[in-house]
Structures are given as structure tokens and as C-alpha cells.
Amino acid sequence: MFVPDKTLDVQKIGGLRVRTIALRTLQLMQRGQVLKLITTEKDVKRGIAELCHEEGYILLEEVLDGSRYSLLIRR
């Protein structure tokens, strides 16, 4: 279990806007810190996985709780 240093609840936001918000937030975090991203959009989950691959971040965990995804990303 990973403890997040910061949490972003983007359940009411979709598409590329979430990717931009997540990228900006991760860039401001220190290396090794963990971001928890909460979303209900399956496409956002896929986009964040691509972001991690492209930017060198580590997608530590994906948890589905009902219709809500929690993604843990290490900078």
C-alpha cells in the first residue's frame, strides 16, 4: 500500500484536461512522491497510463471501487 503525498479528485473533469492537470501537478512534485488521482472516466485511466509511459512516471496501482478509479502515480 502506498501513501499519497497529494490527491487530485478529477471525477467531474474528463478528456485531455485531466492529463494536463495531472502532468502539471506531477511536475511540481518532488521525485519519489506519490500522486493519487481519482476519476470515474475509463478513458482518463488509459490516458494517465500513456502519460506515465511517455514522461517516465510509474503507475503504481489502479483500484476500481464501483465506478471510481483510484490511480497512484510515483514521480
PyMOL Python script that loads the backbone (N, CA, C, O; Angstrom):
from pymol import cmd

cmd.read_pdbstr("""\
ATOM      1  N   MET A   1       0.842  -1.183   0.000  1.00  0.00           N
ATOM      2  CA  MET A   1       0.000   0.000   0.000  1.00  0.00           C
ATOM      3  C   MET A   1       0.883   1.241   0.000  1.00  0.00           C
ATOM      4  O   MET A   1       1.834   1.340   0.776  1.00  0.00           O
ATOM      5  N   PHE A   2       0.563   2.168  -0.863  1.00  0.00           N
ATOM      6  CA  PHE A   2       1.323   3.401  -0.990  1.00  0.00           C
ATOM      7  C   PHE A   2       0.517   4.553  -0.397  1.00  0.00           C
ATOM      8  O   PHE A   2      -0.702   4.617  -0.561  1.00  0.00           O
ATOM      9  N   VAL A   3       1.193   5.447   0.281  1.00  0.00           N
ATOM     10  CA  VAL A   3       0.538   6.612   0.871  1.00  0.00           C
ATOM     11  C   VAL A   3       0.786   7.804  -0.058  1.00  0.00           C
ATOM     12  O   VAL A   3       1.936   8.167  -0.304  1.00  0.00           O
ATOM     13  N   PRO A   4      -0.280   8.410  -0.572  1.00  0.00           N
ATOM     14  CA  PRO A   4      -0.084   9.537  -1.493  1.00  0.00           C
ATOM     15  C   PRO A   4       0.373  10.808  -0.778  1.00  0.00           C
ATOM     16  O   PRO A   4      -0.038  11.088   0.348  1.00  0.00           O
ATOM     17  N   ASP A   5       1.227  11.565  -1.455  1.00  0.00           N
ATOM     18  CA  ASP A   5       1.656  12.864  -0.957  1.00  0.00           C
ATOM     19  C   ASP A   5       0.653  13.944  -1.349  1.00  0.00           C
ATOM     20  O   ASP A   5       0.553  14.981  -0.692  1.00  0.00           O
ATOM     21  N   LYS A   6      -0.086  13.690  -2.424  1.00  0.00           N
ATOM     22  CA  LYS A   6      -1.078  14.651  -2.922  1.00  0.00           C
ATOM     23  C   LYS A   6      -2.207  13.857  -3.580  1.00  0.00           C
ATOM     24  O   LYS A   6      -1.974  12.797  -4.161  1.00  0.00           O
ATOM     25  N   THR A   7      -3.437  14.383  -3.484  1.00  0.00           N
ATOM     26  CA  THR A   7      -4.601  13.742  -4.089  1.00  0.00           C
ATOM     27  C   THR A   7      -5.310  14.731  -5.000  1.00  0.00           C
ATOM     28  O   THR A   7      -5.550  15.880  -4.627  1.00  0.00           O
ATOM     29  N   LEU A   8      -5.643  14.263  -6.212  1.00  0.00           N
ATOM     30  CA  LEU A   8      -6.428  15.051  -7.159  1.00  0.00           C
ATOM     31  C   LEU A   8      -7.729  14.310  -7.429  1.00  0.00           C
ATOM     32  O   LEU A   8      -7.713  13.171  -7.896  1.00  0.00           O
ATOM     33  N   ASP A   9      -8.845  14.946  -7.138  1.00  0.00           N
ATOM     34  CA  ASP A   9     -10.153  14.372  -7.430  1.00  0.00           C
ATOM     35  C   ASP A   9     -10.662  15.043  -8.702  1.00  0.00           C
ATOM     36  O   ASP A   9     -11.093  16.195  -8.678  1.00  0.00           O
ATOM     37  N   VAL A  10     -10.607  14.310  -9.810  1.00  0.00           N
ATOM     38  CA  VAL A  10     -10.989  14.862 -11.113  1.00  0.00           C
ATOM     39  C   VAL A  10     -12.213  14.130 -11.671  1.00  0.00           C
ATOM     40  O   VAL A  10     -12.334  13.953 -12.883  1.00  0.00           O
ATOM     41  N   GLN A  11     -13.111  13.709 -10.791  1.00  0.00           N
ATOM     42  CA  GLN A  11     -14.275  12.937 -11.205  1.00  0.00           C
ATOM     43  C   GLN A  11     -15.209  13.719 -12.124  1.00  0.00           C
ATOM     44  O   GLN A  11     -15.896  13.115 -12.948  1.00  0.00           O
ATOM     45  N   LYS A  12     -15.253  15.008 -12.010  1.00  0.00           N
ATOM     46  CA  LYS A  12     -16.160  15.804 -12.824  1.00  0.00           C
ATOM     47  C   LYS A  12     -15.471  16.401 -14.048  1.00  0.00           C
ATOM     48  O   LYS A  12     -16.065  17.200 -14.773  1.00  0.00           O
ATOM     49  N   ILE A  13     -14.220  16.012 -14.273  1.00  0.00           N
ATOM     50  CA  ILE A  13     -13.433  16.532 -15.394  1.00  0.00           C
ATOM     51  C   ILE A  13     -13.068  15.348 -16.288  1.00  0.00           C
ATOM     52  O   ILE A  13     -12.808  14.252 -15.791  1.00  0.00           O
ATOM     53  N   GLY A  14     -13.047  15.559 -17.578  1.00  0.00           N
ATOM     54  CA  GLY A  14     -12.726  14.461 -18.476  1.00  0.00           C
ATOM     55  C   GLY A  14     -11.732  14.857 -19.548  1.00  0.00           C
ATOM     56  O   GLY A  14     -11.322  16.013 -19.659  1.00  0.00           O
ATOM     57  N   GLY A  15     -11.365  13.870 -20.323  1.00  0.00           N
ATOM     58  CA  GLY A  15     -10.537  14.073 -21.501  1.00  0.00           C
ATOM     59  C   GLY A  15      -9.129  14.547 -21.227  1.00  0.00           C
ATOM     60  O   GLY A  15      -8.533  14.246 -20.193  1.00  0.00           O
ATOM     61  N   LEU A  16      -8.617  15.300 -22.187  1.00  0.00           N
ATOM     62  CA  LEU A  16      -7.230  15.767 -22.126  1.00  0.00           C
ATOM     63  C   LEU A  16      -6.981  16.754 -20.999  1.00  0.00           C
ATOM     64  O   LEU A  16      -5.841  16.935 -20.571  1.00  0.00           O
ATOM     65  N   ARG A  17      -8.022  17.385 -20.522  1.00  0.00           N
ATOM     66  CA  ARG A  17      -7.856  18.355 -19.430  1.00  0.00           C
ATOM     67  C   ARG A  17      -7.290  17.671 -18.178  1.00  0.00           C
ATOM     68  O   ARG A  17      -6.454  18.246 -17.480  1.00  0.00           O
ATOM     69  N   VAL A  18      -7.742  16.454 -17.897  1.00  0.00           N
ATOM     70  CA  VAL A  18      -7.225  15.718 -16.735  1.00  0.00           C
ATOM     71  C   VAL A  18      -5.752  15.410 -16.918  1.00  0.00           C
ATOM     72  O   VAL A  18      -4.959  15.545 -15.986  1.00  0.00           O
ATOM     73  N   ARG A  19      -5.395  14.998 -18.113  1.00  0.00           N
ATOM     74  CA  ARG A  19      -3.992  14.687 -18.406  1.00  0.00           C
ATOM     75  C   ARG A  19      -3.118  15.920 -18.156  1.00  0.00           C
ATOM     76  O   ARG A  19      -2.044  15.813 -17.564  1.00  0.00           O
ATOM     77  N   THR A  20      -3.578  17.082 -18.604  1.00  0.00           N
ATOM     78  CA  THR A  20      -2.830  18.329 -18.416  1.00  0.00           C
ATOM     79  C   THR A  20      -2.705  18.674 -16.938  1.00  0.00           C
ATOM     80  O   THR A  20      -1.630  19.058 -16.476  1.00  0.00           O
ATOM     81  N   ILE A  21      -3.789  18.539 -16.203  1.00  0.00           N
ATOM     82  CA  ILE A  21      -3.769  18.833 -14.762  1.00  0.00           C
ATOM     83  C   ILE A  21      -2.833  17.874 -14.034  1.00  0.00           C
ATOM     84  O   ILE A  21      -2.057  18.288 -13.172  1.00  0.00           O
ATOM     85  N   ALA A  22      -2.908  16.603 -14.380  1.00  0.00           N
ATOM     86  CA  ALA A  22      -2.049  15.599 -13.739  1.00  0.00           C
ATOM     87  C   ALA A  22      -0.579  15.866 -14.050  1.00  0.00           C
ATOM     88  O   ALA A  22       0.267  15.805 -13.157  1.00  0.00           O
ATOM     89  N   LEU A  23      -0.274  16.161 -15.304  1.00  0.00           N
ATOM     90  CA  LEU A  23       1.110  16.426 -15.698  1.00  0.00           C
ATOM     91  C   LEU A  23       1.653  17.641 -14.957  1.00  0.00           C
ATOM     92  O   LEU A  23       2.765  17.602 -14.430  1.00  0.00           O
ATOM     93  N   ARG A  24       0.886  18.705 -14.914  1.00  0.00           N
ATOM     94  CA  ARG A  24       1.311  19.929 -14.218  1.00  0.00           C
ATOM     95  C   ARG A  24       1.553  19.648 -12.729  1.00  0.00           C
ATOM     96  O   ARG A  24       2.533  20.120 -12.152  1.00  0.00           O
ATOM     97  N   THR A  25       0.663  18.888 -12.125  1.00  0.00           N
ATOM     98  CA  THR A  25       0.802  18.558 -10.703  1.00  0.00           C
ATOM     99  C   THR A  25       2.042  17.709 -10.468  1.00  0.00           C
ATOM    100  O   THR A  25       2.811  17.978  -9.545  1.00  0.00           O
ATOM    101  N   LEU A  26       2.243  16.698 -11.284  1.00  0.00           N
ATOM    102  CA  LEU A  26       3.415  15.827 -11.131  1.00  0.00           C
ATOM    103  C   LEU A  26       4.718  16.599 -11.320  1.00  0.00           C
ATOM    104  O   LEU A  26       5.694  16.347 -10.614  1.00  0.00           O
ATOM    105  N   GLN A  27       4.740  17.528 -12.256  1.00  0.00           N
ATOM    106  CA  GLN A  27       5.953  18.317 -12.489  1.00  0.00           C
ATOM    107  C   GLN A  27       6.327  19.172 -11.279  1.00  0.00           C
ATOM    108  O   GLN A  27       7.504  19.463 -11.062  1.00  0.00           O
ATOM    109  N   LEU A  28       5.332  19.571 -10.495  1.00  0.00           N
ATOM    110  CA  LEU A  28       5.582  20.380  -9.302  1.00  0.00           C
ATOM    111  C   LEU A  28       5.968  19.553  -8.077  1.00  0.00           C
ATOM    112  O   LEU A  28       6.444  20.091  -7.078  1.00  0.00           O
ATOM    113  N   MET A  29       5.760  18.252  -8.165  1.00  0.00           N
ATOM    114  CA  MET A  29       6.077  17.365  -7.037  1.00  0.00           C
ATOM    115  C   MET A  29       7.546  16.974  -7.069  1.00  0.00           C
ATOM    116  O   MET A  29       8.203  17.070  -8.106  1.00  0.00           O
ATOM    117  N   GLN A  30       8.052  16.536  -5.934  1.00  0.00           N
ATOM    118  CA  GLN A  30       9.432  16.079  -5.833  1.00  0.00           C
ATOM    119  C   GLN A  30       9.540  14.641  -6.338  1.00  0.00           C
ATOM    120  O   GLN A  30       8.585  13.869  -6.253  1.00  0.00           O
ATOM    121  N   ARG A  31      10.694  14.299  -6.855  1.00  0.00           N
ATOM    122  CA  ARG A  31      10.944  12.935  -7.318  1.00  0.00           C
ATOM    123  C   ARG A  31      10.710  11.955  -6.162  1.00  0.00           C
ATOM    124  O   ARG A  31      11.184  12.168  -5.046  1.00  0.00           O
ATOM    125  N   GLY A  32       9.976  10.887  -6.450  1.00  0.00           N
ATOM    126  CA  GLY A  32       9.687   9.879  -5.442  1.00  0.00           C
ATOM    127  C   GLY A  32       8.338  10.074  -4.753  1.00  0.00           C
ATOM    128  O   GLY A  32       7.828   9.153  -4.116  1.00  0.00           O
ATOM    129  N   GLN A  33       7.763  11.266  -4.878  1.00  0.00           N
ATOM    130  CA  GLN A  33       6.462  11.496  -4.264  1.00  0.00           C
ATOM    131  C   GLN A  33       5.363  10.788  -5.067  1.00  0.00           C
ATOM    132  O   GLN A  33       5.533  10.470  -6.244  1.00  0.00           O
ATOM    133  N   VAL A  34       4.235  10.553  -4.390  1.00  0.00           N
ATOM    134  CA  VAL A  34       3.134   9.792  -4.991  1.00  0.00           C
ATOM    135  C   VAL A  34       1.889  10.677  -5.100  1.00  0.00           C
ATOM    136  O   VAL A  34       1.495  11.354  -4.150  1.00  0.00           O
ATOM    137  N   LEU A  35       1.291  10.648  -6.285  1.00  0.00           N
ATOM    138  CA  LEU A  35       0.048  11.363  -6.564  1.00  0.00           C
ATOM    139  C   LEU A  35      -1.089  10.357  -6.666  1.00  0.00           C
ATOM    140  O   LEU A  35      -0.967   9.346  -7.357  1.00  0.00           O
ATOM    141  N   LYS A  36      -2.197  10.630  -5.978  1.00  0.00           N
ATOM    142  CA  LYS A  36      -3.399   9.822  -6.099  1.00  0.00           C
ATOM    143  C   LYS A  36      -4.387  10.597  -6.963  1.00  0.00           C
ATOM    144  O   LYS A  36      -4.748  11.731  -6.648  1.00  0.00           O
ATOM    145  N   LEU A  37      -4.820   9.972  -8.055  1.00  0.00           N
ATOM    146  CA  LEU A  37      -5.759  10.588  -8.979  1.00  0.00           C
ATOM    147  C   LEU A  37      -7.059   9.796  -8.930  1.00  0.00           C
ATOM    148  O   LEU A  37      -7.056   8.578  -9.114  1.00  0.00           O
ATOM    149  N   ILE A  38      -8.165  10.482  -8.684  1.00  0.00           N
ATOM    150  CA  ILE A  38      -9.464   9.821  -8.575  1.00  0.00           C
ATOM    151  C   ILE A  38     -10.319  10.249  -9.766  1.00  0.00           C
ATOM    152  O   ILE A  38     -10.504  11.443 -10.001  1.00  0.00           O
ATOM    153  N   THR A  39     -10.840   9.279 -10.516  1.00  0.00           N
ATOM    154  CA  THR A  39     -11.651   9.567 -11.688  1.00  0.00           C
ATOM    155  C   THR A  39     -12.731   8.506 -11.862  1.00  0.00           C
ATOM    156  O   THR A  39     -12.637   7.412 -11.305  1.00  0.00           O
ATOM    157  N   THR A  40     -13.746   8.837 -12.631  1.00  0.00           N
ATOM    158  CA  THR A  40     -14.778   7.865 -12.984  1.00  0.00           C
ATOM    159  C   THR A  40     -14.718   7.539 -14.476  1.00  0.00           C
ATOM    160  O   THR A  40     -15.494   6.718 -14.965  1.00  0.00           O
ATOM    161  N   GLU A  41     -13.807   8.175 -15.190  1.00  0.00           N
ATOM    162  CA  GLU A  41     -13.705   8.019 -16.635  1.00  0.00           C
ATOM    163  C   GLU A  41     -12.674   6.958 -17.017  1.00  0.00           C
ATOM    164  O   GLU A  41     -11.498   7.073 -16.670  1.00  0.00           O
ATOM    165  N   LYS A  42     -13.117   5.937 -17.724  1.00  0.00           N
ATOM    166  CA  LYS A  42     -12.213   4.877 -18.174  1.00  0.00           C
ATOM    167  C   LYS A  42     -11.158   5.435 -19.134  1.00  0.00           C
ATOM    168  O   LYS A  42     -10.004   5.010 -19.096  1.00  0.00           O
ATOM    169  N   ASP A  43     -11.545   6.383 -19.992  1.00  0.00           N
ATOM    170  CA  ASP A  43     -10.599   6.976 -20.935  1.00  0.00           C
ATOM    171  C   ASP A  43      -9.491   7.739 -20.219  1.00  0.00           C
ATOM    172  O   ASP A  43      -8.346   7.743 -20.670  1.00  0.00           O
ATOM    173  N   VAL A  44      -9.825   8.379 -19.112  1.00  0.00           N
ATOM    174  CA  VAL A  44      -8.820   9.092 -18.322  1.00  0.00           C
ATOM    175  C   VAL A  44      -7.802   8.106 -17.789  1.00  0.00           C
ATOM    176  O   VAL A  44      -6.601   8.376 -17.805  1.00  0.00           O
ATOM    177  N   LYS A  45      -8.273   6.969 -17.318  1.00  0.00           N
ATOM    178  CA  LYS A  45      -7.372   5.937 -16.788  1.00  0.00           C
ATOM    179  C   LYS A  45      -6.362   5.515 -17.864  1.00  0.00           C
ATOM    180  O   LYS A  45      -5.169   5.382 -17.593  1.00  0.00           O
ATOM    181  N   ARG A  46      -6.855   5.311 -19.070  1.00  0.00           N
ATOM    182  CA  ARG A  46      -5.981   4.922 -20.181  1.00  0.00           C
ATOM    183  C   ARG A  46      -4.995   6.045 -20.511  1.00  0.00           C
ATOM    184  O   ARG A  46      -3.814   5.791 -20.744  1.00  0.00           O
ATOM    185  N   GLY A  47      -5.482   7.278 -20.530  1.00  0.00           N
ATOM    186  CA  GLY A  47      -4.624   8.421 -20.836  1.00  0.00           C
ATOM    187  C   GLY A  47      -3.527   8.633 -19.804  1.00  0.00           C
ATOM    188  O   GLY A  47      -2.413   9.026 -20.150  1.00  0.00           O
ATOM    189  N   ILE A  48      -3.835   8.377 -18.551  1.00  0.00           N
ATOM    190  CA  ILE A  48      -2.831   8.521 -17.498  1.00  0.00           C
ATOM    191  C   ILE A  48      -1.751   7.444 -17.629  1.00  0.00           C
ATOM    192  O   ILE A  48      -0.574   7.710 -17.387  1.00  0.00           O
ATOM    193  N   ALA A  49      -2.148   6.249 -18.007  1.00  0.00           N
ATOM    194  CA  ALA A  49      -1.164   5.179 -18.240  1.00  0.00           C
ATOM    195  C   ALA A  49      -0.211   5.584 -19.365  1.00  0.00           C
ATOM    196  O   ALA A  49       0.996   5.358 -19.271  1.00  0.00           O
ATOM    197  N   GLU A  50      -0.750   6.178 -20.423  1.00  0.00           N
ATOM    198  CA  GLU A  50       0.090   6.659 -21.530  1.00  0.00           C
ATOM    199  C   GLU A  50       1.007   7.791 -21.065  1.00  0.00           C
ATOM    200  O   GLU A  50       2.183   7.828 -21.428  1.00  0.00           O
ATOM    201  N   LEU A  51       0.473   8.709 -20.264  1.00  0.00           N
ATOM    202  CA  LEU A  51       1.264   9.813 -19.725  1.00  0.00           C
ATOM    203  C   LEU A  51       2.454   9.282 -18.931  1.00  0.00           C
ATOM    204  O   LEU A  51       3.579   9.754 -19.095  1.00  0.00           O
ATOM    205  N   CYS A  52       2.204   8.315 -18.087  1.00  0.00           N
ATOM    206  CA  CYS A  52       3.274   7.733 -17.271  1.00  0.00           C
ATOM    207  C   CYS A  52       4.355   7.126 -18.163  1.00  0.00           C
ATOM    208  O   CYS A  52       5.547   7.315 -17.920  1.00  0.00           O
ATOM    209  N   HIS A  53       3.941   6.413 -19.173  1.00  0.00           N
ATOM    210  CA  HIS A  53       4.895   5.775 -20.093  1.00  0.00           C
ATOM    211  C   HIS A  53       5.729   6.839 -20.816  1.00  0.00           C
ATOM    212  O   HIS A  53       6.948   6.708 -20.920  1.00  0.00           O
ATOM    213  N   GLU A  54       5.072   7.887 -21.311  1.00  0.00           N
ATOM    214  CA  GLU A  54       5.761   8.927 -22.074  1.00  0.00           C
ATOM    215  C   GLU A  54       6.690   9.778 -21.216  1.00  0.00           C
ATOM    216  O   GLU A  54       7.772  10.155 -21.667  1.00  0.00           O
ATOM    217  N   GLU A  55       6.286  10.084 -19.991  1.00  0.00           N
ATOM    218  CA  GLU A  55       7.036  11.009 -19.136  1.00  0.00           C
ATOM    219  C   GLU A  55       7.969  10.320 -18.140  1.00  0.00           C
ATOM    220  O   GLU A  55       8.734  10.990 -17.447  1.00  0.00           O
ATOM    221  N   GLY A  56       7.912   8.998 -18.064  1.00  0.00           N
ATOM    222  CA  GLY A  56       8.798   8.268 -17.165  1.00  0.00           C
ATOM    223  C   GLY A  56       8.300   8.165 -15.732  1.00  0.00           C
ATOM    224  O   GLY A  56       9.070   7.822 -14.834  1.00  0.00           O
ATOM    225  N   TYR A  57       7.028   8.456 -15.506  1.00  0.00           N
ATOM    226  CA  TYR A  57       6.442   8.277 -14.182  1.00  0.00           C
ATOM    227  C   TYR A  57       6.021   6.819 -14.029  1.00  0.00           C
ATOM    228  O   TYR A  57       5.902   6.095 -15.018  1.00  0.00           O
ATOM    229  N   ILE A  58       5.798   6.395 -12.804  1.00  0.00           N
ATOM    230  CA  ILE A  58       5.454   4.998 -12.541  1.00  0.00           C
ATOM    231  C   ILE A  58       4.019   4.911 -12.046  1.00  0.00           C
ATOM    232  O   ILE A  58       3.670   5.496 -11.021  1.00  0.00           O
ATOM    233  N   LEU A  59       3.187   4.175 -12.783  1.00  0.00           N
ATOM    234  CA  LEU A  59       1.823   3.913 -12.352  1.00  0.00           C
ATOM    235  C   LEU A  59       1.894   2.750 -11.379  1.00  0.00           C
ATOM    236  O   LEU A  59       2.050   1.597 -11.782  1.00  0.00           O
ATOM    237  N   LEU A  60       1.778   3.062 -10.089  1.00  0.00           N
ATOM    238  CA  LEU A  60       1.973   2.077  -9.030  1.00  0.00           C
ATOM    239  C   LEU A  60       0.770   1.166  -8.833  1.00  0.00           C
ATOM    240  O   LEU A  60       0.916  -0.029  -8.575  1.00  0.00           O
ATOM    241  N   GLU A  61      -0.416   1.743  -8.958  1.00  0.00           N
ATOM    242  CA  GLU A  61      -1.605   0.989  -8.578  1.00  0.00           C
ATOM    243  C   GLU A  61      -2.842   1.568  -9.258  1.00  0.00           C
ATOM    244  O   GLU A  61      -2.980   2.782  -9.405  1.00  0.00           O
ATOM    245  N   GLU A  62      -3.726   0.683  -9.664  1.00  0.00           N
ATOM    246  CA  GLU A  62      -5.041   1.069 -10.189  1.00  0.00           C
ATOM    247  C   GLU A  62      -6.079   0.293  -9.388  1.00  0.00           C
ATOM    248  O   GLU A  62      -6.043  -0.936  -9.346  1.00  0.00           O
ATOM    249  N   VAL A  63      -6.999   1.006  -8.754  1.00  0.00           N
ATOM    250  CA  VAL A  63      -8.032   0.358  -7.954  1.00  0.00           C
ATOM    251  C   VAL A  63      -9.389   0.817  -8.470  1.00  0.00           C
ATOM    252  O   VAL A  63      -9.632   2.016  -8.607  1.00  0.00           O
ATOM    253  N   LEU A  64     -10.271  -0.133  -8.756  1.00  0.00           N
ATOM    254  CA  LEU A  64     -11.634   0.181  -9.160  1.00  0.00           C
ATOM    255  C   LEU A  64     -12.545  -0.091  -7.975  1.00  0.00           C
ATOM    256  O   LEU A  64     -12.606  -1.208  -7.462  1.00  0.00           O
ATOM    257  N   ASP A  65     -13.257   0.955  -7.548  1.00  0.00           N
ATOM    258  CA  ASP A  65     -14.198   0.852  -6.431  1.00  0.00           C
ATOM    259  C   ASP A  65     -15.554   1.316  -6.957  1.00  0.00           C
ATOM    260  O   ASP A  65     -15.828   2.516  -6.994  1.00  0.00           O
ATOM    261  N   GLY A  66     -16.390   0.383  -7.359  1.00  0.00           N
ATOM    262  CA  GLY A  66     -17.653   0.732  -8.000  1.00  0.00           C
ATOM    263  C   GLY A  66     -17.366   1.300  -9.374  1.00  0.00           C
ATOM    264  O   GLY A  66     -16.850   0.594 -10.240  1.00  0.00           O
ATOM    265  N   SER A  67     -17.693   2.564  -9.587  1.00  0.00           N
ATOM    266  CA  SER A  67     -17.414   3.213 -10.868  1.00  0.00           C
ATOM    267  C   SER A  67     -16.255   4.200 -10.762  1.00  0.00           C
ATOM    268  O   SER A  67     -16.001   4.970 -11.688  1.00  0.00           O
ATOM    269  N   ARG A  68     -15.564   4.173  -9.643  1.00  0.00           N
ATOM    270  CA  ARG A  68     -14.487   5.131  -9.369  1.00  0.00           C
ATOM    271  C   ARG A  68     -13.126   4.456  -9.429  1.00  0.00           C
ATOM    272  O   ARG A  68     -12.896   3.428  -8.793  1.00  0.00           O
ATOM    273  N   TYR A  69     -12.227   5.053 -10.205  1.00  0.00           N
ATOM    274  CA  TYR A  69     -10.846   4.577 -10.296  1.00  0.00           C
ATOM    275  C   TYR A  69      -9.961   5.435  -9.415  1.00  0.00           C
ATOM    276  O   TYR A  69     -10.098   6.658  -9.386  1.00  0.00           O
ATOM    277  N   SER A  70      -9.049   4.790  -8.693  1.00  0.00           N
ATOM    278  CA  SER A  70      -8.010   5.496  -7.956  1.00  0.00           C
ATOM    279  C   SER A  70      -6.671   5.049  -8.560  1.00  0.00           C
ATOM    280  O   SER A  70      -6.349   3.861  -8.565  1.00  0.00           O
ATOM    281  N   LEU A  71      -5.918   5.991  -9.055  1.00  0.00           N
ATOM    282  CA  LEU A  71      -4.621   5.710  -9.677  1.00  0.00           C
ATOM    283  C   LEU A  71      -3.531   6.311  -8.816  1.00  0.00           C
ATOM    284  O   LEU A  71      -3.603   7.484  -8.452  1.00  0.00           O
ATOM    285  N   LEU A  72      -2.527   5.526  -8.489  1.00  0.00           N
ATOM    286  CA  LEU A  72      -1.380   6.028  -7.738  1.00  0.00           C
ATOM    287  C   LEU A  72      -0.184   6.111  -8.676  1.00  0.00           C
ATOM    288  O   LEU A  72       0.196   5.128  -9.313  1.00  0.00           O
ATOM    289  N   ILE A  73       0.400   7.299  -8.748  1.00  0.00           N
ATOM    290  CA  ILE A  73       1.492   7.577  -9.688  1.00  0.00           C
ATOM    291  C   ILE A  73       2.687   8.093  -8.908  1.00  0.00           C
ATOM    292  O   ILE A  73       2.567   9.032  -8.120  1.00  0.00           O
ATOM    293  N   ARG A  74       3.829   7.484  -9.127  1.00  0.00           N
ATOM    294  CA  ARG A  74       5.074   7.968  -8.496  1.00  0.00           C
ATOM    295  C   ARG A  74       5.838   8.837  -9.477  1.00  0.00           C
ATOM    296  O   ARG A  74       6.068   8.455 -10.624  1.00  0.00           O
ATOM    297  N   ARG A  75       6.228  10.016  -9.004  1.00  0.00           N
ATOM    298  CA  ARG A  75       7.032  10.917  -9.829  1.00  0.00           C
ATOM    299  C   ARG A  75       8.431  10.408  -9.907  1.00  0.00           C
ATOM    300  O   ARG A  75       9.277  11.023 -10.557  1.00  0.00           O
TER     301      ARG A  75
END
""", "prot")
cmd.dss("prot")
cmd.show_as("cartoon", "prot")
cmd.util.cbc("prot")
cmd.orient("prot")
